Amino acid sequence: MIYNRQVIKKTCWLLLYSLVLLGCAYLYQLRGLSAVLMPCLLLLIYVTIKLVNLHRRSEMQVEQVIKALANNDPTLGLTLRSSLANKLEQIRVQIQQTRLDAQIQTQYLETLMIHLDVSILVVDEQGKILRHNPASEQLLGRFDDDIMKLGQLGQFISENNKNRRATLPWQHGEIPDTLSVHVSCCQIQGQTLKLVSIQSIYQALVAKEQQAYKRLTRVLTHEVANSITPLASLAQTAVDLLPEELEFSEQEDKDDLHLALTTLTSRSQHLSEFIKSFHKIAALPQPQLKQVQPKELVEQVLTLFQSQAKHELVTLSFEVQSSCLLMADAVQIEQVLINIIKNAFYALQSREQKLIILRLWQQQSPQQLCLDITDTGCGITPQAKEQIFVPFFTTKQKGSGIGLSLSRQIMLQHGGDLNYIDKPESGACFRLTFS
């Protein structure tokens, strides 16, 4: 059996102290107090020296353990025979495990933030952005650590010290956006932090808006068509039943009656055709997606306008800056291009410089294929810009007001969008975006 040297050493010293005490008691019985005084004094001095040495060794041992921890020494500066070695080793292992768990938790949270599609910002009381995830830069663009430089969004975050939600407008480059912002306040290590989550709800709002337009259009076309059809039929019947031998006191009265019935018939038929055109919005089929070369698709559409461009002295220009393929319904996308190019021709009727420029390019953040259609017309007024995608709204004298609305609905069903881009140096610019 192997004994611990420290235990044996302490046992020996205990026996020695016991023998000394017994000797002192024996001398006291034989010779009195004077015989005991000197050995007791020597013993006291020896014990004091031992206590001082023990204290110094304890301090040195603690210092060695601290240095070992600072230098990441697994032995902790102790020998294997030390009584503290096992206990300190357990503490060291527990500290390392706690540190490892904290690192794993930190890595988990960082990985979670990186893969979240929601923009996350951590802001302190001074308005400094402490952390943000990659989705933040994709949504908001490049920004520094000052929250106030984010404009209205930064002001909203800075002014709110309580949990709050809000919807704010946002402009990322040339494309307008709508943000849903949620600010949560929390206390971490005595510091007040704001956890801000931001999502773009623009696409959801546009989709809901288009659904509302479709339902409204479906109801209107159904109700109006049910009334217009019999009216047109009755008006035509009245014209056919009007006898030629019918006499009036004034021939002019007969002519006015005939004109009124004929006009009623004509307008009823036109209104019926007009209502049928609205039915296209409500009955738009789902796109049949196939791989499409956008360059060839645009060139094919431009071929349809070559004769008109030559006749109206309009220059068509097509710039290709991307060769990416896309999944789309070629027939529906062709209809979108035709609608927009027709509008561009209409905008150039009274202009001296007649130029229509199409530019196919790829956006880097986020990864999207874009097609800009720009003309040198007079552009769109701010009042009309807010309503150009609303069904039935038109700035043309004989327009139906469904071209742009239908075009946008087609783009939304393709997972993209159709936007009007403000370009002061040119006329109107419409951007087709393919995700």
C-alpha positions as CSV (number, residue, x, y, z in Angstrom):
1,M,0.0,0.0,0.0
2,I,1.4,3.4,-1.1
3,Y,1.0,6.2,1.5
4,N,0.8,9.8,0.8
5,R,4.1,11.4,1.8
6,Q,2.3,14.5,3.0
7,V,0.1,12.5,5.4
8,I,3.1,10.5,6.7
9,K,5.0,13.7,7.3
10,K,2.2,15.3,9.2
11,T,1.6,12.2,11.3
12,C,5.3,12.2,12.3
13,W,5.2,15.8,13.3
14,L,2.1,15.2,15.3
15,L,3.8,12.3,17.2
16,L,6.9,14.4,17.8
17,Y,4.7,17.2,19.2
18,S,3.0,14.7,21.4
19,L,6.3,13.4,22.8
20,V,7.5,16.9,23.5
21,L,4.4,17.7,25.4
22,L,4.6,14.5,27.4
23,G,8.3,15.3,28.2
24,C,7.4,18.8,29.3
25,A,4.7,17.4,31.6
26,Y,7.1,14.9,33.0
27,L,9.7,17.6,33.7
28,Y,7.1,19.8,35.3
29,Q,6.2,17.1,37.7
30,L,9.9,16.5,38.6
31,R,11.4,20.0,38.7
32,G,8.5,22.5,38.5
33,L,7.7,25.4,36.1
34,S,11.3,26.5,35.5
35,A,12.2,23.2,33.9
36,V,9.2,23.5,31.5
37,L,9.6,27.1,30.5
38,M,12.6,26.8,28.2
39,P,11.3,23.8,26.2
40,C,7.9,25.5,25.8
41,L,9.6,28.7,24.6
42,L,11.7,26.8,22.1
43,L,8.6,24.9,21.0
44,L,6.7,28.2,20.5
45,I,9.5,29.7,18.4
46,Y,9.7,26.5,16.3
47,V,5.9,26.4,15.8
48,T,5.9,30.1,14.8
49,I,8.6,29.5,12.2
50,K,6.7,26.6,10.8
51,L,3.5,28.6,10.6
52,V,5.3,31.4,8.8
53,N,6.9,28.9,6.4
54,L,3.5,27.2,5.8
55,H,1.9,30.6,5.1
56,R,4.6,31.5,2.6
57,R,4.4,28.1,0.9
58,S,0.6,28.6,0.7
59,E,1.0,32.0,-0.9
60,M,3.6,30.6,-3.3
61,Q,1.3,27.8,-4.2
62,V,-1.6,30.1,-4.9
63,E,0.7,32.3,-7.0
64,Q,1.9,29.2,-9.0
65,V,-1.7,28.2,-9.6
66,I,-2.7,31.7,-10.8
67,K,0.4,31.8,-13.1
68,A,-0.5,28.4,-14.4
69,L,-4.1,29.4,-15.1
70,A,-2.9,32.6,-16.9
71,N,-0.4,30.5,-19.0
72,N,-3.0,27.8,-19.6
73,D,-0.8,25.2,-17.9
74,P,-2.8,22.0,-17.4
75,T,-0.7,21.0,-14.4
76,L,-1.7,24.2,-12.6
77,G,1.9,24.5,-11.2
78,L,1.3,21.5,-8.8
79,T,2.9,18.2,-8.5
80,L,0.9,15.0,-8.9
81,R,1.3,14.3,-5.2
82,S,-0.2,17.6,-4.2
83,S,-3.5,17.3,-2.3
84,L,-5.0,20.3,-4.2
85,A,-4.0,19.0,-7.6
86,N,-7.1,16.8,-8.1
87,K,-9.6,19.4,-6.8
88,L,-8.0,22.2,-8.9
89,E,-8.0,19.9,-11.9
90,Q,-11.7,19.3,-11.5
91,I,-12.3,23.1,-11.2
92,R,-10.1,23.7,-14.3
93,V,-12.1,21.1,-16.3
94,Q,-15.4,22.6,-15.2
95,I,-14.2,26.1,-16.2
96,Q,-13.1,24.8,-19.6
97,Q,-16.4,23.0,-20.1
98,T,-18.3,26.2,-19.2
99,R,-16.2,28.2,-21.6
100,L,-16.7,25.7,-24.4
101,D,-20.5,25.7,-23.8
102,A,-20.4,29.5,-24.0
103,Q,-18.4,29.4,-27.3
104,I,-20.8,26.8,-28.7
105,Q,-23.8,29.0,-27.8
106,T,-22.1,32.1,-29.3
107,Q,-21.4,30.2,-32.5
108,Y,-24.9,28.9,-32.6
109,L,-26.4,32.4,-32.2
110,E,-24.0,33.9,-34.8
111,T,-24.9,31.1,-37.3
112,L,-28.5,31.7,-36.6
113,M,-28.2,35.4,-37.3
114,I,-26.3,34.8,-40.5
115,H,-28.9,32.4,-41.9
116,L,-31.9,34.5,-40.9
117,D,-33.7,36.3,-43.7
118,V,-34.9,38.9,-41.2
119,S,-32.7,41.9,-40.7
120,I,-31.4,42.1,-37.1
121,L,-29.8,45.1,-35.4
122,V,-28.4,45.4,-31.9
123,V,-28.3,49.1,-30.8
124,D,-27.0,50.6,-27.5
125,E,-28.3,53.6,-25.6
126,Q,-26.1,56.0,-27.5
127,G,-27.5,54.9,-30.9
128,K,-24.5,52.8,-31.9
129,I,-25.1,49.7,-33.9
130,L,-23.2,46.9,-32.0
131,R,-24.1,44.0,-34.2
132,H,-26.0,43.2,-37.4
133,N,-26.5,40.2,-39.7
134,P,-25.9,40.0,-43.5
135,A,-29.6,40.2,-44.2
136,S,-29.4,43.8,-42.8
137,E,-27.1,44.9,-45.6
138,Q,-29.1,43.1,-48.2
139,L,-32.2,45.0,-47.1
140,L,-30.8,48.4,-46.1
141,G,-27.6,48.6,-48.1
142,R,-24.2,49.5,-46.7
143,F,-24.3,51.5,-43.4
144,D,-22.0,52.4,-40.6
145,D,-22.5,52.1,-36.8
146,D,-24.5,55.3,-36.4
147,I,-28.2,54.5,-36.3
148,M,-29.2,58.1,-37.1
149,K,-27.7,57.8,-40.6
150,L,-30.5,55.5,-41.5
151,G,-32.9,58.4,-41.8
152,Q,-36.5,57.9,-40.7
153,L,-35.8,54.3,-39.7
154,G,-32.9,55.4,-37.5
155,Q,-35.0,58.2,-35.9
156,F,-37.8,55.7,-35.1
157,I,-35.3,53.3,-33.5
158,S,-33.6,56.0,-31.5
159,E,-36.7,57.6,-30.1
160,N,-38.4,54.5,-28.9
161,N,-37.3,53.0,-25.6
162,K,-40.2,50.6,-25.3
163,N,-41.3,47.6,-27.3
164,R,-43.0,48.9,-30.4
165,R,-44.0,47.9,-33.9
166,A,-44.4,50.2,-36.9
167,T,-44.5,50.3,-40.7
168,L,-42.1,52.7,-42.4
169,P,-41.3,53.7,-46.0
170,W,-37.8,53.0,-47.3
171,Q,-35.9,53.7,-50.4
172,H,-33.2,51.2,-51.3
173,G,-31.4,52.6,-54.3
174,E,-34.1,53.4,-57.0
175,I,-36.7,50.9,-55.7
176,P,-39.3,52.0,-53.1
177,D,-39.9,49.6,-50.2
178,T,-42.0,49.3,-47.1
179,L,-40.5,48.0,-43.8
180,S,-42.1,46.3,-40.8
181,V,-40.0,47.3,-37.8
182,H,-40.1,45.8,-34.3
183,V,-38.1,47.3,-31.5
184,S,-37.5,45.3,-28.3
185,C,-35.6,46.7,-25.3
186,C,-33.7,44.5,-22.8
187,Q,-31.1,44.8,-20.0
188,I,-27.9,42.8,-20.5
189,Q,-25.1,43.2,-17.9
190,G,-26.5,46.5,-16.7
191,Q,-26.7,48.0,-20.2
192,T,-29.9,48.8,-22.0
193,L,-29.9,47.4,-25.6
194,K,-32.4,47.6,-28.4
195,L,-33.0,44.4,-30.4
196,V,-34.5,45.5,-33.8
197,S,-36.0,43.2,-36.3
198,I,-36.8,44.5,-39.8
199,Q,-38.7,42.9,-42.7
200,S,-39.6,44.1,-46.1
201,I,-43.4,43.7,-46.6
202,Y,-43.5,45.5,-49.9
203,Q,-44.1,42.4,-52.0
204,A,-46.8,41.2,-49.6
205,L,-48.6,44.5,-49.7
206,V,-48.4,44.6,-53.5
207,A,-49.7,41.0,-53.7
208,K,-52.6,41.8,-51.4
209,E,-53.3,45.0,-53.4
210,Q,-53.4,43.0,-56.7
211,Q,-55.7,40.4,-55.1
212,A,-58.1,43.2,-54.0
213,Y,-58.1,44.6,-57.5
214,K,-58.8,41.2,-59.0
215,R,-61.8,40.6,-56.6
216,L,-63.1,44.1,-57.3
217,T,-62.7,43.8,-61.0
218,R,-64.4,40.4,-61.0
219,V,-67.4,41.8,-59.1
220,L,-67.6,44.9,-61.3
221,T,-67.3,43.0,-64.6
222,H,-70.0,40.5,-63.5
223,E,-72.5,43.1,-62.3
224,V,-71.9,45.6,-65.1
225,A,-71.9,43.0,-67.9
226,N,-75.2,41.6,-66.6
227,S,-76.8,45.0,-67.1
228,I,-75.0,46.1,-70.3
229,T,-75.8,43.0,-72.3
230,P,-79.6,43.3,-72.2
231,L,-79.4,47.1,-72.7
232,A,-77.4,46.7,-75.9
233,S,-79.7,44.0,-77.1
234,L,-82.8,46.1,-76.4
235,A,-81.3,49.2,-78.0
236,Q,-80.5,47.3,-81.2
237,T,-84.0,45.8,-81.2
238,A,-85.5,49.2,-80.9
239,V,-83.5,50.4,-83.9
240,D,-84.5,47.5,-85.9
241,L,-88.2,47.9,-85.0
242,L,-88.3,51.6,-85.8
243,P,-90.4,51.6,-89.0
244,E,-89.4,53.8,-91.9
245,E,-93.1,54.9,-92.5
246,L,-93.3,56.2,-88.9
247,E,-94.2,59.9,-89.2
248,F,-93.5,62.7,-86.7
249,S,-94.6,66.3,-86.8
250,E,-91.0,67.2,-87.3
251,Q,-88.6,65.1,-89.4
252,E,-85.9,66.3,-87.0
253,D,-87.6,64.5,-84.1
254,K,-87.5,61.3,-86.0
255,D,-83.8,61.8,-86.8
256,D,-83.1,62.5,-83.2
257,L,-84.8,59.3,-82.1
258,H,-82.9,57.3,-84.6
259,L,-79.6,58.9,-83.6
260,A,-80.3,58.3,-79.9
261,L,-81.1,54.6,-80.4
262,T,-78.1,54.2,-82.6
263,T,-75.8,55.9,-80.1
264,L,-77.2,53.9,-77.3
265,T,-76.5,50.7,-79.2
266,S,-73.0,51.7,-80.1
267,R,-72.0,52.8,-76.6
268,S,-73.5,49.7,-75.1
269,Q,-71.5,47.5,-77.4
270,H,-68.3,49.5,-76.7
271,L,-68.9,49.4,-72.9
272,S,-69.5,45.6,-73.2
273,E,-66.1,45.2,-75.0
274,F,-64.5,47.5,-72.4
275,I,-65.8,45.3,-69.6
276,K,-64.5,42.2,-71.3
277,S,-61.0,43.7,-71.4
278,F,-61.2,44.1,-67.6
279,H,-61.9,40.4,-67.4
280,K,-58.3,39.8,-68.4
281,I,-57.1,41.0,-65.0
282,A,-59.3,38.7,-63.0
283,A,-58.8,35.7,-65.4
284,L,-55.0,35.9,-65.8
285,P,-53.7,32.3,-66.0
286,Q,-50.7,31.1,-64.0
287,P,-47.5,31.4,-66.0
288,Q,-46.1,28.2,-67.6
289,L,-42.5,28.5,-66.7
290,K,-39.8,27.4,-69.1
291,Q,-36.2,28.3,-69.6
292,V,-36.0,31.5,-71.6
293,Q,-33.1,33.5,-73.1
294,P,-34.2,37.1,-72.3
295,K,-32.0,38.7,-75.0
296,E,-33.7,36.7,-77.7
297,L,-37.1,37.4,-76.2
298,V,-36.6,41.2,-76.2
299,E,-35.2,41.1,-79.8
300,Q,-38.2,39.2,-80.9
301,V,-40.6,41.8,-79.4
302,L,-38.6,44.7,-80.9
303,T,-39.0,43.2,-84.3
304,L,-42.7,43.8,-84.0
305,F,-42.1,47.5,-83.6
306,Q,-39.6,48.0,-86.4
307,S,-42.1,49.2,-88.9
308,Q,-43.8,51.6,-86.5
309,A,-40.5,53.0,-85.3
310,K,-39.5,53.7,-88.9
311,H,-42.8,55.3,-89.7
312,E,-42.7,57.5,-86.5
313,L,-39.0,58.2,-86.7
314,V,-38.3,56.5,-83.3
315,T,-34.9,55.0,-82.5
316,L,-35.0,51.7,-80.7
317,S,-31.8,50.8,-78.8
318,F,-31.1,47.6,-76.9
319,E,-28.1,47.2,-74.5
320,V,-27.2,43.8,-73.3
321,Q,-25.1,43.6,-70.1
322,S,-26.1,40.1,-68.9
323,S,-26.4,36.7,-70.6
324,C,-28.3,35.0,-67.7
325,L,-31.2,32.7,-68.5
326,L,-34.5,32.9,-66.6
327,M,-37.5,30.7,-66.0
328,A,-40.6,32.5,-67.4
329,D,-43.7,32.3,-69.5
330,A,-42.4,33.8,-72.8
331,V,-45.9,34.7,-74.0
332,Q,-46.8,36.6,-70.9
333,I,-43.5,38.4,-70.7
334,E,-43.9,39.4,-74.3
335,Q,-47.2,41.0,-73.5
336,V,-45.6,43.0,-70.7
337,L,-42.9,44.3,-73.1
338,I,-45.5,45.1,-75.7
339,N,-47.6,47.1,-73.2
340,I,-44.7,49.2,-72.0
341,I,-43.2,49.8,-75.4
342,K,-46.6,50.9,-76.7
343,N,-46.8,53.4,-73.9
344,A,-43.3,54.7,-74.8
345,F,-44.3,55.2,-78.4
346,Y,-47.4,57.1,-77.2
347,A,-45.2,59.3,-74.9
348,L,-42.9,60.3,-77.9
349,Q,-45.7,61.5,-80.2
350,S,-45.1,65.2,-79.6
351,R,-41.3,65.0,-78.8
352,E,-38.5,66.0,-81.1
353,Q,-36.0,63.5,-79.8
354,K,-37.6,60.1,-80.1
355,L,-35.6,57.4,-78.4
356,I,-36.5,54.2,-76.6
357,I,-33.7,52.4,-74.8
358,L,-33.9,48.9,-73.4
359,R,-31.1,47.8,-71.0
360,L,-30.7,44.2,-69.8
361,W,-28.5,44.0,-66.7
362,Q,-27.9,42.0,-63.5
363,Q,-28.2,43.5,-60.1
364,Q,-25.7,42.2,-57.5
365,S,-27.5,42.8,-54.2
366,P,-29.8,41.1,-54.3
367,Q,-29.1,38.8,-57.2
368,Q,-31.7,39.8,-59.8
369,L,-32.0,40.2,-63.5
370,C,-33.4,43.6,-64.5
371,L,-34.7,45.1,-67.8
372,D,-35.1,48.9,-68.0
373,I,-37.3,50.4,-70.6
374,T,-36.6,54.2,-70.9
375,D,-38.0,56.8,-73.3
376,T,-37.2,60.4,-73.9
377,G,-40.8,61.6,-73.3
378,C,-41.9,64.1,-70.7
379,G,-42.1,61.4,-67.9
380,I,-44.9,60.9,-65.5
381,T,-46.3,63.5,-63.1
382,P,-45.9,62.8,-59.3
383,Q,-49.7,62.6,-59.0
384,A,-50.0,60.0,-61.8
385,K,-47.0,58.1,-60.5
386,E,-48.9,57.0,-57.4
387,Q,-51.8,55.5,-59.5
388,I,-50.2,54.2,-62.7
389,F,-50.5,50.6,-61.6
390,V,-54.1,51.0,-60.4
391,P,-56.6,49.2,-62.7
392,F,-58.8,51.5,-64.8
393,F,-56.4,54.5,-64.3
394,T,-55.0,56.0,-67.5
395,T,-53.5,59.2,-68.8
396,K,-54.5,58.5,-72.3
397,Q,-57.6,59.9,-74.0
398,K,-58.6,56.4,-75.3
399,G,-56.8,54.2,-72.8
400,S,-58.5,51.3,-70.9
401,G,-56.2,51.6,-67.8
402,I,-55.4,47.9,-67.6
403,G,-52.1,47.7,-69.5
404,L,-49.7,48.5,-66.6
405,S,-51.8,46.8,-64.0
406,L,-52.0,43.6,-66.0
407,S,-48.2,43.8,-66.7
408,R,-47.4,44.2,-63.0
409,Q,-49.6,41.3,-62.1
410,I,-47.8,39.1,-64.7
411,M,-44.5,40.1,-63.2
412,L,-45.7,39.4,-59.6
413,Q,-46.9,35.9,-60.7
414,H,-43.3,35.4,-62.0
415,G,-41.9,36.2,-58.6
416,G,-40.6,39.6,-59.8
417,D,-41.9,43.1,-60.0
418,L,-42.6,46.0,-62.2
419,N,-41.6,49.5,-60.9
420,Y,-41.5,53.0,-62.2
421,I,-38.0,54.5,-61.7
422,D,-37.5,58.3,-61.3
423,K,-34.8,59.5,-63.7
424,P,-34.7,63.3,-64.0
425,E,-32.4,63.2,-67.0
426,S,-34.8,61.2,-69.1
427,G,-38.5,60.5,-69.5
428,A,-40.3,57.5,-68.1
429,C,-38.4,54.4,-67.0
430,F,-40.0,51.1,-66.2
431,R,-38.0,48.3,-64.6
432,L,-38.8,44.6,-65.0
433,T,-37.2,42.7,-62.1
434,F,-36.8,38.9,-62.3
435,S,-35.8,37.1,-59.1
